[in-house]
Amino acid sequence: MKRIRENGKTRKKDIIPAVRASISFPPDLYEALEELAKQKKVSLAWVVRDAAEKYAVSEAKQGRGRPPAGPEN
């Protein structure tokens, strides 16, 4: 659990656990993703998660798979 300060007091905040994955990319795709991350001022992991989530939602709308669970969906 992560601790956050609120009104001068520290409390625990629920955090959704993450699963780690090791992914290999062709060098040109990796460079393109790094450039996007740099332009958006976010991490490479954020760019990959965002793309994967959009893909999963799109596929679910086509009847192929299920959408990811989360507050946005």
Sequence and secondary structure as in RCSB ss.txt:
>XXXX:A:sequence
MKRIRENGKTRKKDIIPAVRASISFPPDLYEALEELAKQKKVSLAWVVRDAAEKYAVSEAKQGRGRPPAGPEN
>XXXX:A:secstr
 EEEEETTEEEEE             HHHHHHHHHHHHHHTS HHHHHHHHHHHHHHHHHHTTSS    STT 
